[in-house]
Amino acid sequence: MTDSSVTDGSEAAPAGGRNLSRLYELAPQMRLYHRLNVTQVWEPFVMRMTVPNVDSERVNTDAFGWRYTIGPDERVMTSQSVARDEPLDLFFGGSFGFGVGATSDAMALPSRVSQLTGRQR
């Protein structure tokens, strides 16, 4: 899924019909997050997940819908890029853990923690 397939350019409000023009003017990345919220997929025992294989300037997800983590030295980490025997740190939660509002994958919470601790996982 590319950025253009999750953004349609409309100002349709996902939150109660409000006009979001001002929000999108101040934080343009929120347009993509609103579209991602509408296109989430249902996973048994998990509930909702972000759409898998999102490829955009601001948000990227792997085949499972997990957001990319950008670690030290700009290493891009996904569930598929980590070796089976390599320790893996996972963040669970809702919008905060996913990084809704972050301007890029590198600015989402898991990436920031990885960059600050120097952990490559």
One Martini backbone bead per residue (centre of mass of N, CA, C, O) as a GRO file, in nm:
protein
  121
    1MET     BB    1   0.095   0.037   0.025
    2THR     BB    2   0.056   0.358  -0.051
    3ASP     BB    3   0.017   0.681   0.015
    4SER     BB    4  -0.207   0.723  -0.209
    5SER     BB    5  -0.397   0.480  -0.099
    6VAL     BB    6  -0.443   0.635   0.201
    7THR     BB    7  -0.480   0.900   0.031
    8ASP     BB    8  -0.741   1.133  -0.104
    9GLY     BB    9  -0.742   1.458  -0.020
   10SER     BB   10  -0.952   1.483   0.175
   11GLU     BB   11  -1.160   1.650   0.443
   12ALA     BB   12  -1.273   1.423   0.574
   13ALA     BB   13  -1.414   1.350   0.881
   14PRO     BB   14  -1.338   1.116   1.136
   15ALA     BB   15  -1.439   1.338   1.370
   16GLY     BB   16  -1.762   1.418   1.364
   17GLY     BB   17  -1.752   1.622   1.095
   18ARG     BB   18  -1.514   1.790   1.107
   19ASN     BB   19  -1.312   2.035   1.006
   20LEU     BB   20  -0.953   1.971   0.919
   21SER     BB   21  -0.786   2.199   0.785
   22ARG     BB   22  -0.622   2.319   1.023
   23LEU     BB   23  -0.481   2.065   1.111
   24TYR     BB   24  -0.346   2.008   0.829
   25GLU     BB   25  -0.186   2.271   0.831
   26LEU     BB   26  -0.022   2.210   1.104
   27ALA     BB   27  -0.054   1.868   1.054
   28PRO     BB   28  -0.020   1.688   0.774
   29GLN     BB   29   0.018   1.391   0.887
   30MET     BB   30  -0.285   1.343   0.986
   31ARG     BB   31  -0.413   1.248   0.727
   32LEU     BB   32  -0.287   0.965   0.728
   33TYR     BB   33  -0.382   0.871   1.008
   34HIS     BB   34  -0.684   0.885   0.942
   35ARG     BB   35  -0.677   0.677   0.714
   36LEU     BB   36  -0.557   0.442   0.878
   37ASN     BB   37  -0.793   0.419   1.078
   38VAL     BB   38  -1.005   0.333   0.858
   39THR     BB   39  -0.798   0.083   0.740
   40GLN     BB   40  -0.814  -0.119   0.939
   41VAL     BB   41  -0.756  -0.446   1.072
   42TRP     BB   42  -0.873  -0.757   1.164
   43GLU     BB   43  -0.752  -0.942   1.456
   44PRO     BB   44  -0.744  -1.209   1.620
   45PHE     BB   45  -0.682  -1.126   1.963
   46VAL     BB   46  -0.612  -0.808   1.887
   47MET     BB   47  -0.802  -0.666   1.671
   48ARG     BB   48  -0.651  -0.392   1.568
   49MET     BB   49  -0.471  -0.307   1.268
   50THR     BB   50  -0.253  -0.202   1.071
   51VAL     BB   51  -0.182  -0.178   0.768
   52PRO     BB   52  -0.013  -0.348   0.554
   53ASN     BB   53   0.235  -0.220   0.355
   54VAL     BB   54   0.315   0.065   0.417
   55ASP     BB   55   0.426   0.339   0.186
   56SER     BB   56   0.584   0.623   0.324
   57GLU     BB   57   0.718   0.911   0.446
   58ARG     BB   58   0.584   0.866   0.752
   59VAL     BB   59   0.468   0.562   0.703
   60ASN     BB   60   0.568   0.221   0.792
   61THR     BB   61   0.485  -0.120   0.711
   62ASP     BB   62   0.465  -0.439   0.745
   63ALA     BB   63   0.317  -0.750   0.693
   64PHE     BB   64   0.174  -0.696   0.999
   65GLY     BB   65   0.155  -0.369   1.068
   66TRP     BB   66   0.428  -0.284   1.164
   67ARG     BB   67   0.628  -0.047   1.252
   68TYR     BB   68   0.895   0.106   1.185
   69THR     BB   69   1.232   0.107   1.304
   70ILE     BB   70   1.468   0.362   1.391
   71GLY     BB   71   1.788   0.336   1.458
   72PRO     BB   72   2.086   0.334   1.492
   73ASP     BB   73   2.230   0.440   1.208
   74GLU     BB   74   1.947   0.412   1.045
   75ARG     BB   75   1.823   0.150   1.115
   76VAL     BB   76   1.598  -0.072   0.971
   77MET     BB   77   1.324  -0.215   1.156
   78THR     BB   78   1.173  -0.534   1.138
   79SER     BB   79   1.030  -0.837   1.175
   80GLN     BB   80   1.214  -0.941   0.918
   81SER     BB   81   1.515  -0.809   0.996
   82VAL     BB   82   1.531  -0.998   1.235
   83ALA     BB   83   1.681  -1.232   1.380
   84ARG     BB   84   1.574  -1.509   1.545
   85ASP     BB   85   1.824  -1.479   1.774
   86GLU     BB   86   1.740  -1.190   1.813
   87PRO     BB   87   1.665  -0.960   2.008
   88LEU     BB   88   1.332  -0.819   2.094
   89ASP     BB   89   1.162  -0.518   2.102
   90LEU     BB   90   0.832  -0.441   2.224
   91PHE     BB   91   0.547  -0.243   2.139
   92PHE     BB   92   0.251  -0.170   2.315
   93GLY     BB   93  -0.059  -0.035   2.188
   94GLY     BB   94  -0.168   0.239   2.066
   95SER     BB   95  -0.118   0.542   1.939
   96PHE     BB   96   0.137   0.598   2.107
   97GLY     BB   97   0.305   0.343   2.029
   98PHE     BB   98   0.281   0.401   1.717
   99GLY     BB   99   0.287   0.732   1.657
  100VAL     BB  100   0.071   0.931   1.644
  101GLY     BB  101   0.197   1.230   1.476
  102ALA     BB  102   0.440   1.153   1.359
  103THR     BB  103   0.660   1.259   1.098
  104SER     BB  104   0.805   0.973   1.145
  105ASP     BB  105   0.948   0.682   1.222
  106ALA     BB  106   1.190   0.820   1.384
  107MET     BB  107   0.961   0.971   1.587
  108ALA     BB  108   0.878   0.730   1.717
  109LEU     BB  109   0.901   0.579   2.012
  110PRO     BB  110   1.074   0.325   1.940
  111SER     BB  111   1.293   0.486   1.792
  112ARG     BB  112   1.379   0.675   2.021
  113VAL     BB  113   1.465   0.455   2.217
  114SER     BB  114   1.678   0.326   2.035
  115GLN     BB  115   1.851   0.584   2.001
  116LEU     BB  116   1.900   0.643   2.312
  117THR     BB  117   2.014   0.336   2.385
  118GLY     BB  118   2.144   0.175   2.124
  119ARG     BB  119   1.940  -0.026   2.034
  120GLN     BB  120   1.920  -0.287   1.767
  121ARG     BB  121   1.574  -0.372   1.836
   0.00000   0.00000   0.00000
